[in-house]
Each structure stands twice: as C-alpha cells, then as structure tokens.
Amino acid sequence: MAVTRIAPMGWVEIRTATPVDHDWILGLAEGLFIDLGNYREILGDWLVAPRAEAIIATGGDERLGFAVVAPRPRIGFLRRCGSELVAIAVVERVRRGGIARRLIGEAQQRAIAFGAREMRLHTAESNEVGQALFRDCGFRSKRGLPVFYPSGVRALEFGAALEPAAESSSSR
Ligand SMILES: CC(C)(COP(=O)(O)OP(=O)(O)OC[C@H]1O[C@@H](n2cnc3c(N)ncnc32)[C@H](O)[C@@H]1OP(=O)(O)O)[C@@H](O)C(=O)NCCC(=O)NCCS
C-alpha cells in the first residue's frame, strides 16, 4: 500500500497566488462548494477582481490550500474599512495540521495592510467544521438578515476585529 507522506508543518509555505495557480484553486473550490453554487464562476470573478488577494499554501512543489480575501464595500453608518474572507480550503489529506489557521493569519495580515479593521466571512449553516475553524481563529457569529448562497443553502456570517500590531515599546 502506498504511504502518503504528509509534509510536516515546518515545510508549509504561504505565498501570493499567481494566475498559474488559478485553475487549481478553482478546481478545488468547485468540488468542495458544489452544494453552494457555481464556485468556478463565483471564485473565478474574485480571482481577477482588482483588489482581491489570493494566497496559497504549498509543501515543496505541492499546493495544499488557498484563501481569498478582499476589501468589503462600506455600507451603513460605520465608515470603518472592512474585509471579507471570500473562501478558504485545504486538501483533504493534509487537514487538521494547522494550514487553514495559517492561511487565516496571513489573510488577516493582508487585510490589515489594506487598512481593514474587521474581517467577515460566510459559511454554510451545515458546515460545522468551517464554523469550528472560524471560532478557533477568534471569529464570532453575527446576527443579521438571513443570507443565502446562490443554491439556496443558508449561510451564517462571522466576524472578527483586526488589530494592527502595536508599535514596539523597545524603540522608546
Ligand atoms: C475547514 C478547513 C479549511 C479546515 O482546514 P484545516 O487545515 O484542516 O484546519 P486547521 O488544521 O488549521 O484547524 C484549526 C482549528 O480549526 C478547528 N477544526 C478544523 N478542522 C476541524 C474538524 N474536522 N473538526 C473539529 N474542529 C476542526 C480546530 O479547532 C482546529 O484546531 P486543532 O486542530 O488544534 O483542534 C478544511 O476542513 C476544508 O478545506 N474544508 C472544506 C472547505 C470548507 O469548508 N471551507 C470553510 C468554509 S468557506
């Protein structure tokens, strides 16, 4: 029986995705989110959106996961800049190794860099693993109007404040 060696975490790198990665990202998303809508089309539009950023986790030459983050349009009274974690996924055989947690950490740094003070995201009401991940990463569920994926599946919204790193006190 072939043994699949899972890359130890020290091996995993997070980098900006390039157009060469897009088809791999869309293939993974299309399969995983098939119950939610046409994610090849939905995420394909995000990947070419001017201000969206896609990041990818790799182990050696192998792609292991991705996340997409984008500025969130400002609506309502609060003028604070926000961000949306549009999608995140990790290939099945390397799950539960902390890759998604690292992708979220990097996505949050990217959002802070474009000025966001908050990150929001949606996940399916039935996606208990996704909800466990987001709670583990400090997100809390938001109460608001019901939101649905294009397929009609109900979505839950989560949010987390983003804290820019404090100035080092040693420079005083
Ligand atoms: C959700 C997903 C991205 C998690 O990726 P991952 O790399 O396995 O997650 P991590 O190893 O970083 O997990 C971090 C924490 O999330 C929680 N978590 C992750 N997977 C879990 C599971 N199967 N059951 C319970 N909690 C889980 C745990 O608190 C975990 O910390 P711990 O392992 O120290 O207990 C992955 O399962 C996936 O790609 N699922 C399909 C796509 C999806 O649902 N995306 C999210 C909605 S958009």
The ligand as an SDF file (V2000), in Angstrom:
LIG
                    3D

 48 50  0  0  0  0  0  0  0  0999 V2000
  -12.3720   23.9440    7.0660 C   0  0  0  0  0  0  0  0  0  0  0  0
  -10.9480   23.6150    6.5750 C   0  0  0  0  0  0  0  0  0  0  0  0
  -10.4590   24.7610    5.6650 C   0  0  0  0  0  0  0  0  0  0  0  0
  -10.0020   23.4410    7.7930 C   0  0  0  0  0  0  0  0  0  0  0  0
   -8.6750   23.2680    7.3140 O   0  0  0  0  0  0  0  0  0  0  0  0
   -7.5280   22.6110    8.2600 P   0  0  0  0  0  0  0  0  0  0  0  0
   -6.2150   22.9510    7.6680 O   0  0  0  0  0  0  0  0  0  0  0  0
   -7.8480   21.1910    8.4690 O   0  0  0  0  0  0  0  0  0  0  0  0
   -7.7550   23.4150    9.6350 O   0  0  0  0  0  0  0  0  0  0  0  0
   -6.6790   23.5920   10.8100 P   0  0  0  0  0  0  0  0  0  0  0  0
   -5.8710   22.3310   10.9110 O   0  0  0  0  0  0  0  0  0  0  0  0
   -5.9490   24.8640   10.6170 O   0  0  0  0  0  0  0  0  0  0  0  0
   -7.6390   23.6840   12.0800 O   0  0  0  0  0  0  0  0  0  0  0  0
   -7.5970   24.7580   13.0070 C   0  0  0  0  0  0  0  0  0  0  0  0
   -8.6740   24.5250   14.0570 C   0  0  0  0  0  0  0  0  0  0  0  0
   -9.9840   24.5080   13.4300 O   0  0  0  0  0  0  0  0  0  0  0  0
  -10.8150   23.5320   14.1100 C   0  0  0  0  0  0  0  0  0  0  0  0
  -11.0650   22.3900   13.2020 N   0  0  0  0  0  0  0  0  0  0  0  0
  -10.5100   22.1680   11.9950 C   0  0  0  0  0  0  0  0  0  0  0  0
  -10.9930   21.0320   11.4660 N   0  0  0  0  0  0  0  0  0  0  0  0
  -11.8510   20.5080   12.3720 C   0  0  0  0  0  0  0  0  0  0  0  0
  -12.6590   19.3330   12.4020 C   0  0  0  0  0  0  0  0  0  0  0  0
  -12.6760   18.4660   11.3710 N   0  0  0  0  0  0  0  0  0  0  0  0
  -13.4420   19.1230   13.4780 N   0  0  0  0  0  0  0  0  0  0  0  0
  -13.4540   19.9930   14.5150 C   0  0  0  0  0  0  0  0  0  0  0  0
  -12.6940   21.1360   14.5570 N   0  0  0  0  0  0  0  0  0  0  0  0
  -11.9070   21.3830   13.4850 C   0  0  0  0  0  0  0  0  0  0  0  0
   -9.9970   23.0550   15.3060 C   0  0  0  0  0  0  0  0  0  0  0  0
  -10.2390   23.9350   16.3850 O   0  0  0  0  0  0  0  0  0  0  0  0
   -8.5820   23.1990   14.7710 C   0  0  0  0  0  0  0  0  0  0  0  0
   -7.6190   23.3040   15.8030 O   0  0  0  0  0  0  0  0  0  0  0  0
   -6.9670   21.9460   16.4390 P   0  0  0  0  0  0  0  0  0  0  0  0
   -6.6270   21.0410   15.2990 O   0  0  0  0  0  0  0  0  0  0  0  0
   -5.7600   22.4680   17.1680 O   0  0  0  0  0  0  0  0  0  0  0  0
   -8.0420   21.3620   17.3230 O   0  0  0  0  0  0  0  0  0  0  0  0
  -10.9380   22.2560    5.7880 C   0  0  0  0  0  0  0  0  0  0  0  0
  -11.5750   21.2660    6.5670 O   0  0  0  0  0  0  0  0  0  0  0  0
  -11.6160   22.3490    4.4520 C   0  0  0  0  0  0  0  0  0  0  0  0
  -10.9790   22.7020    3.4390 O   0  0  0  0  0  0  0  0  0  0  0  0
  -12.9510   22.0700    4.3990 N   0  0  0  0  0  0  0  0  0  0  0  0
  -13.7020   22.1970    3.1510 C   0  0  0  0  0  0  0  0  0  0  0  0
  -13.8740   23.6540    2.7180 C   0  0  0  0  0  0  0  0  0  0  0  0
  -14.5550   24.4760    3.8130 C   0  0  0  0  0  0  0  0  0  0  0  0
  -15.4680   24.0240    4.4830 O   0  0  0  0  0  0  0  0  0  0  0  0
  -14.0960   25.7540    3.9710 N   0  0  0  0  0  0  0  0  0  0  0  0
  -14.6080   26.6440    5.0190 C   0  0  0  0  0  0  0  0  0  0  0  0
  -15.8690   27.3210    4.6640 C   0  0  0  0  0  0  0  0  0  0  0  0
  -15.6420   28.5540    3.4060 S   0  0  0  0  0  0  0  0  0  0  0  0
  1  2  1  0
  2  3  1  0
  2  4  1  0
  2 36  1  0
  4  5  1  0
  5  6  1  0
  6  7  2  0
  6  8  1  0
  6  9  1  0
  9 10  1  0
 10 11  2  0
 10 12  1  0
 10 13  1  0
 13 14  1  0
 14 15  1  0
 15 16  1  0
 15 30  1  0
 16 17  1  0
 17 18  1  0
 17 28  1  0
 18 19  1  0
 18 27  1  0
 19 20  2  0
 20 21  1  0
 21 22  1  0
 21 27  2  0
 22 23  1  0
 22 24  2  0
 24 25  1  0
 25 26  2  0
 26 27  1  0
 28 29  1  0
 28 30  1  0
 30 31  1  0
 31 32  1  0
 32 33  2  0
 32 34  1  0
 32 35  1  0
 36 37  1  0
 36 38  1  0
 38 39  2  0
 38 40  1  0
 40 41  1  0
 41 42  1  0
 42 43  1  0
 43 44  2  0
 43 45  1  0
 45 46  1  0
 46 47  1  0
 47 48  1  0
M  END
$$$$
